[in-house]
Amino acid sequence: MTFDEARAQFPVLERYAYLNAGTFGPMSHAVAGAIAAEQQRALEEGRINRAVFLRYLEDRPRVRERFAQLLGVPVESIALTTSTSEGCNVVLNGLDLGPGDEVVTTDSEHFGLIGPLAVSPATVRVARIRDLPAADANETILAEVGPRTKLIALSEVLWVTGHRLPWRELRDATGVPVLVDGAQSAGAIPVDASEADFYTVSAQKWLCGPDLTGALSVRDPDSLRLAQPSYLSQREYDLAEATFEPHEGADRFDTHFTPLSVTAGLLAAFDLHPEWRFERAAEASARCRALLAERAEVVTEPGHANLVAFRAADPEATVVRLAENGVIVRALPGTGLVRASCGWWTSDEDLDRLVAALG
């Protein structure tokens, strides 16, 4: 598949320089078509029947297998969720943390992780890394780890600065379990989550999947209590005794029946991405950073991932002005930053439009 053929899958790119996959990836013909086809079938044939349900039972494991391949983990480690936020809640609710426990995180995390931490009974220790060089993150985070630390919870790629965090090194140095928010890494850069105790995925971002799709990798499912069971958590149950037996793998943590149309769209999304996607995205991100550095203060250091954040006097006004010129980026609330997200579909022309619109 050539670059032009791959890019042609996304109609939005015919009109806009779409640089906002860190929020939502562009929608493809294939994903939209798969969703629409299933919705039309439901309209004409009824939303569910035996044949459709049997197909769903075949498709759901296929989705699980694709997430496992993406993360480099056994399929038995994958639970299907709606988002990284939901995955974080599953983990924090199941760890049974108490008032005497501590969790270490950073000051650059998304609320999808901070929210569950904030309502946990554990004490949250925050490593102040946002304004530090990326190379200082490891030492700064380690300084917050102590004898009462039960979990290190952080992103592989920070949504604010775009910097990668050394979660493997932190786990190796401390022996403390690690919960990794993979919202800005899974699908954007090569990921190996095999050493992570918990790793979350949002599929609507860099995987260009439908809304409310995601996964959670749990390295040892028996280490996490099932705190919020869904119907899909059980392999058998006894209504008379009000008991059930959970699945043996991480599928016990599945949170919901993914709609049939969404399942179809997600399977289509996994087939979108060319073999050269990571190399191309890295090239686009490096060029974006270099171009922006000539015009603004870029806070993202070279060589990290696919997000490039830069300072603006009025981020919201900057986003509006860029949109008026056909360039879609986003402001990061409370930071004074604007963020561009560069995917494998990002062209040189997209980046030229971005810098031209900035003036």
N, C-alpha and C positions, 0 to 999 in steps of 0.2 A: 504494500500500500504506500503510495507516494504521499508527501506532505499535503499537496493540494487535494488529493482524494480523501485523506483523513479529515482535513479541515472542512471539506464540503458536507460532512455529516451534520454540521451544526448551522442551521439557517441564520441564527442570530449574527454570525460572523460576516454575513453578507452586508449587514448594515452598521454594526457596531464593533469597536475594539473592546471586546468583552474581557475585562481583567478583574473578575470578581469570583473566581472559582473557590476562593477561601470562604465564601459565604454559600453560594450555590454554583455548581458547575453548569456549563451550557447544556441545553436540552438538545438531544440529537433526533434526527428523523426516526431512527430505529427504536429508541426508547419511547418517544411519543406514539409511534405507530403501534408498538406492542401493547401499551396501555389502552389506546383507543380501540384496538381490535378486541381485547378482552371485555371492555365495557360494552361494546356493540354486541358481542356474543351474549353477555348477561342480559342486555335489553331484549334480545330476540328469543333467547332460549331459557331465560330464568337465571337468577344469580348463582344457583348451585343445583347440581344434580350428581348422581353417582359418578358418571364418567368424568365430570369436571373435578370432583373431589379426589378421585383417584389420580388424575393428572397433577393436581396440587400436591398430593403426597409424594409424587415423583419429583416435582420441581423444587420443593423446599429443601431436600437434601442436596440438590444440585447447587442451590444458592450457598448452602453451608460449605460445600466443597470449594467453591470459588473464593469465598472469604479465607478459608484455610490456606489455599494456594497463595493468595495475596500476602498473607502474613507469615507464611513459612511455618505453620503450626499444624499439628494433627487435627483432623476434622472433628474428633471427639472433644476438642478444646473450644469449639465455637458455639456461642449462643447468638441467636438472632434478636436484634433490638430495633429501636427506631432511631437511635442517635448515640453519639458519644455521651451526651448528658445522661441518658437513661442507663447506659452501661456503667457510668460512674455511680449512679444511685444504687444499682444492683450490688456493686462491690461494697460501697460504704455501708449499706444496710445489712449486708451479710457478714461483715467482719466482726460485728458485736464489740465495737470499741467502747471503752468506758471512760469515766472522768479522769482516771489516772493515766490514760494513754495519750500519746502525742502523735500527730501526723505532720510531716514536713512537706511544704509546698513552696511556690515562689510567688512573687508579686506581679507576675505577668501571665497568669492563667485566665482562661475563659470562665465565665460564671457557671457554665455547665459542669465544671469541676469544683469551683469555689462554693457554689450553692450547697451541694451535698456535704462538703467538708464543714461548712458553717453550722449546719444543723446537727452534725455529729456531736456526741457528748465528749469527744476527745479534744484536747488542746491543739490548736492549729499553730504551728510555728512557720513563719513566712521568711524565706530567704529573699533579701532585697537585691535583685539582680538586674532590674530593668535598665538602669542607667550605667551598668558596668560593662566593660569589654566582655565579649562572649567567652573568652578564655578563662575568665574569673568565676564563671558560674559554678563549676564543679566544687571548688574550694569553698565558695560562699554557701552553697547548699549543704555541704558536709559539715560546716560549722554549726548548723542547726540540728543535726542528728545527735541524739543522746540515748541514754539507757532506756528511756521510756518510749522511744520512737517505735511505733508499730507499722508504719507505712510511710513511704515516700510517694507523693502524688504530684505528677507534673506532666507537661507535654513533651512529645518528641520534637515538635516544631512549635515555637511560641506564636500565637496568633497575633501578637502585638508587634514584635520586632522581627519575626521570621527566623530567629536564631534556633539552632538545634541544641538540645540539652543532652548531656552524657548520661542517660539513665542506666546504661549497662555498667559503666564505671562506678556509678553511685551504688548500685546493687552489689557489685563485686567488693567494693571497699567496706560496705556496712553489713552485708548479709540481711538487710531489711527488705521485706517485700516491696515491690514497686508497682504502682498503678500508673499506666501511661495513657494520656489522652492523645490519641492518634488522629484527631480531626484534620490536622494540617499536614499529615505525613502519609497516611495510607492512600495509595493511588497517586500521590504527588512525587514521591521519591521511593527508591527501593527500601523495603521494610523487612526486617527479620525480628519477629516478636517472640521467637522461641524461648528466649531467656526472661521475658517479662512475665511476672506473676499475673498481671491483668493488663490487657491492651484493648482500647476502645476504637471503634471506627464509625465515621459518618459517611454513608455512601452517596449522599446527594451533593457532596463537594467535588473532590478530585476524581471520583469514579463516575461522575455525571449520571448518577442513578436518580430514581424518583425520590420525592419528598418522603421523609419519615422512614428511612431505611438505614440500617447499620448493623454492627456486630460487636460482640465482646469475646475476647479470647481469655480463657481461664486456664492457666497451666495445670493446676491441680484442682479439679472441681470439688473434691472432698474437703479442701481447705476452706471453702466458702459456704456459709450457711445459706440455704434457700429461704430467703426472708419474704419474698413477694411472689409466690407461685401463681402461674397461669395454668389454664387447662392443659397447655402443652408441656408442663413440667412433669406430669405423671406418666408412668408406663402401665399402672393399674391402680384402681382405687376401690374402696369399700364404703359405700354410702351408709350402710347400716352402722358401721363402726366409726364412721367419720375419719378414716385414715387413707393414706395413699403411699405408694412407692414411687420415688422420683426416678427419672432416667439416670443411668450410670454416668453419662458424660455431661458436658457443659450445656447440652440442650435442655437440661432441667431448668436453666436460667432463661430460656426463651420467654419473651415478655408478652407476645401477642400472636394472633393469626395475621400474618401479612396478607393484605387484600390480594386477590388473584391477579388483578390488573397490575398491581405494584410488583408482585413477584415476576410477572412476565417482563415488565420494564427493567427490573434489576438484572435479570438474566441477559437481556439485550445490552445493558450497559457494560457488563463484563466483557463483551465481545467487541467493544468499540476501539480499544486502545492498541496502537501498533507496538511492535517490539522495540522500536527506537524511542518510545515516549519519554523515558527518564532523561536520556541524553539531550533530546530536543528541548525539554522543559528547562534543564539546567542551562543550556545555551541562551534561551530566551530570558531567563531570570538574570543571568550575568549581564546581558546586553541592556536589559531594563535598568539595572542598578547603575551601570556606567553612564547611560544617557541621563538618568535623573540626577546623578551626582554632579553633573555640569550645571544644574539649574536649582538644586535644592539641597537641604541637609538630609542626607539619607542615613537612617539609623541602623539599617540592616547591613551587617558586615558581609564581605564577599564569601562565596563558597558554602552557603548554608542550604537553603531550600528554595521554594518557589514564591515566597512572599517578599515583597520589597516595600518597606515603610519609609515615608519621608515626612518632614515637618512642613506644616502650612500655617500661615497666619490665621486663616479661617477654614478649617478642614471641610465643614459642611458646605460653605460657599464654593470651595474648590471642587467638591464632588458635583455640585449642581452645574458649575460652569463646564466641567469636563463632559458631563452627560449631554449638555446642549451641543457639544461638539462631537457627539457620537462615541464617547469613551466612558466605559462603565468601571468605576472603582468604588471604594467605600471609605468613609471616615471611621476612625476608631474612637468611640466616645471617651471623653475625659483624658485623652492623651496628646492632643494637638497633632495627631498623625493622620495621614492618608495612606491607604495600602493598595498596592497593585498586586494582583495574583497572576502569575505567568504559567500557563499550562503548555502541554506539548502542541496544542493547536494555535498558540500565540505566534503571529507572524511579525516580521520586521516592520511591515506597514502598520500593524497595530501599535507598536511601540513608537513609531514615528508620529502617529496621530496623537498619542499621549503627550509627548514632549512638545509638539506643536501647539496643542491646546493649552498647555501650561504657560506658554509664551516665554 
